[in-house]
């Protein structure tokens, strides 16, 4: 369980880093959305109520990145 939580946090950090960097066309949003998706799935696998909020926030960020990708 702790391993999944660490993986989720790592994916989330990578997604944030991806957003702060440069990207060609809409690729940084797609890459960030994929990483947020992996983070949300990892949060879900922890099966802990304390991570439900983190999972929800991460899924919201993923949806925002997908929306931005479509607009770019």
N, CA, C and O of each residue as an XYZ file, in Angstrom:
288
protein
N       0.825     -1.191      0.000
C       0.000      0.000      0.000
C       0.870      1.256      0.000
O       0.606      2.192     -0.754
N       1.898      1.280      0.837
C       2.786      2.441      0.888
C       3.537      2.593     -0.430
O       3.842      3.704     -0.865
N       3.831      1.443     -1.062
C       4.517      1.473     -2.348
C       3.658      2.159     -3.404
O       4.167      2.960     -4.188
N       2.366      1.855     -3.434
C       1.455      2.472     -4.399
C       1.323      3.971     -4.135
O       1.247      4.769     -5.070
N       1.296      4.343     -2.868
C       1.202      5.757     -2.522
C       2.445      6.506     -2.989
O       2.343      7.609     -3.527
N       3.604      5.916     -2.787
C       4.853      6.536     -3.239
C       4.876      6.651     -4.762
O       5.318      7.666     -5.301
N       4.404      5.623     -5.451
C       4.347      5.668     -6.919
C       3.404      6.764     -7.391
O       3.711      7.494     -8.333
N       2.249      6.875     -6.729
C       1.269      7.902     -7.100
C       1.862      9.294     -6.934
O       1.717     10.145     -7.813
N       2.523      9.524     -5.819
C       3.132     10.833     -5.580
C       4.241     11.113     -6.580
O       4.427     12.255     -7.001
N       4.979     10.078     -6.963
C       6.043     10.239     -7.951
C       5.458     10.606     -9.316
O       5.967     11.508     -9.982
N       4.402      9.921     -9.735
C       3.755     10.250    -11.006
C       3.224     11.682    -10.983
O       3.317     12.402    -11.978
N       2.669     12.087     -9.849
C       2.123     13.432     -9.731
C       3.236     14.486     -9.862
O       3.057     15.503    -10.532
N       4.372     14.237     -9.226
C       5.510     15.163     -9.323
C       6.021     15.236    -10.752
O       6.354     16.315    -11.241
N       6.086     14.094    -11.424
C       6.551     14.070    -12.814
C       5.595     14.856    -13.715
O       6.036     15.558    -14.625
N       4.295     14.739    -13.466
C       3.305     15.470    -14.257
C       3.462     16.973    -14.054
O       3.412     17.741    -15.015
N       3.649     17.390    -12.815
C       3.840     18.814    -12.532
C       5.106     19.329    -13.204
O       5.119     20.435    -13.743
N       6.163     18.536    -13.175
C       7.423     18.917    -13.814
C       7.236     19.032    -15.321
O       7.768     19.944    -15.954
N       6.479     18.105    -15.886
C       6.217     18.118    -17.328
C       5.485     19.408    -17.720
O       5.763     19.986    -18.770
N       4.560     19.850    -16.882
C       3.798     21.065    -17.182
C       4.662     22.317    -17.091
O       4.407     23.294    -17.794
N       5.667     22.301    -16.246
C       6.497     23.490    -16.086
C       7.549     23.611    -17.182
O       8.174     24.662    -17.330
N       7.747     22.545    -17.950
C       8.746     22.568    -19.021
C       8.137     22.984    -20.350
O       6.965     23.347    -20.438
N       8.962     22.920    -21.366
C       8.527     23.239    -22.718
C       7.959     21.992    -23.384
O       8.379     20.873    -23.092
N       7.013     22.195    -24.268
C       6.463     21.077    -25.016
C       6.147     21.500    -26.440
O       5.817     22.659    -26.690
N       6.246     20.574    -27.360
C       5.902     20.867    -28.740
C       4.422     20.613    -28.957
O       3.899     19.546    -28.634
N       3.766     21.609    -29.506
C       2.340     21.540    -29.780
C       1.597     21.206    -28.493
O       1.776     21.927    -27.511
N       0.798     20.190    -28.434
C       0.053     19.861    -27.228
C       0.630     18.695    -26.460
O      -0.024     18.147    -25.573
N       1.855     18.308    -26.792
C       2.401     17.079    -26.221
C       2.605     17.151    -24.719
O       2.443     16.138    -24.038
N       2.957     18.321    -24.170
C       3.185     18.373    -22.728
C       1.882     18.152    -21.963
O       1.894     17.570    -20.879
N       0.766     18.607    -22.513
C      -0.519     18.375    -21.859
C      -0.917     16.910    -21.929
O      -1.457     16.359    -20.970
N      -0.647     16.276    -23.077
C      -0.953     14.850    -23.206
C      -0.099     14.037    -22.252
O      -0.600     13.149    -21.562
N       1.195     14.341    -22.214
C       2.101     13.618    -21.326
C       1.718     13.823    -19.862
O       1.736     12.879    -19.073
N       1.371     15.059    -19.505
C       0.963     15.345    -18.126
C      -0.340     14.619    -17.790
O      -0.489     14.086    -16.691
N      -1.281     14.599    -18.733
C      -2.546     13.899    -18.497
C      -2.312     12.411    -18.274
O      -2.939     11.801    -17.408
N      -1.405     11.828    -19.058
C      -1.084     10.406    -18.888
C      -0.474     10.145    -17.509
O      -0.807      9.154    -16.858
N       0.414     11.031    -17.068
C       1.033     10.862    -15.751
C       0.019     11.067    -14.630
O       0.047     10.349    -13.630
N      -0.882     12.048    -14.791
C      -1.932     12.235    -13.782
C      -2.854     11.022    -13.726
O      -3.324     10.643    -12.653
N      -3.113     10.412    -14.887
C      -3.937      9.200    -14.929
C      -3.259      8.068    -14.155
O      -3.904      7.372    -13.370
N      -1.967      7.891    -14.379
C      -1.230      6.857    -13.649
C      -1.227      7.136    -12.147
O      -1.341      6.219    -11.335
N      -1.096      8.411    -11.792
C      -1.114      8.780    -10.371
C      -2.475      8.467     -9.756
O      -2.552      7.916     -8.658
N      -3.541      8.817    -10.458
C      -4.889      8.555     -9.941
C      -5.124      7.057     -9.760
O      -5.701      6.630     -8.760
N      -4.678      6.266    -10.728
C      -4.828      4.813    -10.614
C      -4.036      4.267     -9.427
O      -4.507      3.379     -8.717
N      -2.847      4.794     -9.218
C      -2.040      4.346     -8.079
C      -2.674      4.750     -6.756
O      -2.659      3.980     -5.795
N      -3.235      5.967     -6.703
C      -3.945      6.385     -5.493
C      -5.121      5.445     -5.227
O      -5.382      5.077     -4.082
N      -5.824      5.063     -6.289
C      -6.972      4.178     -6.145
C      -6.552      2.808     -5.623
O      -7.279      2.194     -4.841
N      -5.400      2.329     -6.044
C      -4.933      1.012     -5.615
C      -4.544      0.956     -4.137
O      -4.452     -0.129     -3.563
N      -4.317      2.104     -3.525
C      -3.981      2.100     -2.096
C      -5.191      1.699     -1.261
O      -5.040      1.235     -0.131
N      -6.396      1.877     -1.812
C      -7.654      1.500     -1.141
C      -7.738      2.099      0.266
O      -8.147      1.442      1.223
N      -7.342      3.352      0.353
C      -7.384      4.050      1.627
C      -8.236      5.303      1.465
O      -8.094      6.026      0.479
N      -9.112      5.561      2.419
C      -9.985      6.731      2.339
C      -9.200      8.033      2.393
O      -9.661      9.054      1.884
N      -8.029      8.012      2.999
C      -7.239      9.243      3.089
C      -6.700      9.661      1.736
O      -6.384     10.834      1.539
N      -6.588      8.734      0.801
C      -6.080      9.086     -0.526
C      -7.195      9.402     -1.510
O      -6.915      9.752     -2.657
N      -8.441      9.289     -1.097
C      -9.560      9.578     -2.003
C      -9.517     11.017     -2.495
O      -9.767     11.275     -3.672
N      -9.204     11.955     -1.612
C      -9.126     13.353     -2.014
C      -7.978     13.565     -2.994
O      -8.126     14.301     -3.969
N      -6.851     12.937     -2.749
C      -5.716     13.050     -3.664
C      -6.075     12.480     -5.031
O      -5.720     13.057     -6.059
N      -6.771     11.361     -5.046
C      -7.176     10.748     -6.303
C      -8.135     11.676     -7.052
O      -8.011     11.853     -8.264
N      -9.087     12.264     -6.331
C     -10.054     13.158     -6.956
C      -9.357     14.380     -7.549
O      -9.648     14.783     -8.675
N      -8.444     14.961     -6.794
C      -7.702     16.123     -7.272
C      -6.876     15.768     -8.498
O      -6.822     16.532     -9.462
N      -6.240     14.619     -8.458
C      -5.415     14.178     -9.577
C      -6.260     13.936    -10.818
O      -5.850     14.294    -11.923
N      -7.423     13.337    -10.655
C      -8.299     13.093    -11.803
C      -8.807     14.407    -12.388
O      -8.974     14.528    -13.602
N      -9.048     15.379    -11.533
C      -9.467     16.698    -12.004
C      -8.364     17.340    -12.824
O      -8.634     17.929    -13.871
N      -7.118     17.233    -12.361
C      -5.984     17.781    -13.096
C      -5.823     17.066    -14.442
O      -5.523     17.702    -15.453
N      -6.023     15.751    -14.451
C      -5.918     14.983    -15.683
C      -6.952     15.477    -16.699
O      -6.630     15.663    -17.872
N      -8.178     15.686    -16.255
C      -9.223     16.168    -17.151
C      -8.891     17.559    -17.686
O      -9.153     17.855    -18.851
N      -8.323     18.401    -16.849
C      -7.933     19.738    -17.283
C      -6.838     19.672    -18.355
O      -6.872     20.433    -19.321
N      -5.881     18.779    -18.189
C      -4.810     18.647    -19.180
C      -5.360     18.124    -20.507
O      -4.918     18.548    -21.575
N      -6.323     17.207    -20.438
C      -6.930     16.698    -21.670
C      -7.708     17.801    -22.375
O      -7.700     17.884    -23.603
N      -8.381     18.646    -21.600
C      -9.121     19.766    -22.190
C      -8.148     20.741    -22.861
O      -8.390     21.182    -23.985
N      -7.066     21.071    -22.186
C      -6.078     21.987    -22.744
C      -5.447     21.415    -24.015
O      -5.182     22.142    -24.972
N      -5.215     20.125    -24.006
C      -4.616     19.477    -25.176
C      -5.534     19.624    -26.387
O      -5.072     19.858    -27.504
N      -6.815     19.486    -26.157
C      -7.770     19.610    -27.274
C      -7.830     21.031    -27.804
O      -8.050     21.245    -28.997
N      -7.633     22.016    -26.911
C      -7.711     23.405    -27.318
C      -6.444     23.898    -27.992
O      -6.471     24.903    -28.702
N      -5.330     23.201    -27.778
C      -4.073     23.692    -28.366
C      -3.854     23.154    -29.759
O      -2.846     23.470    -30.392
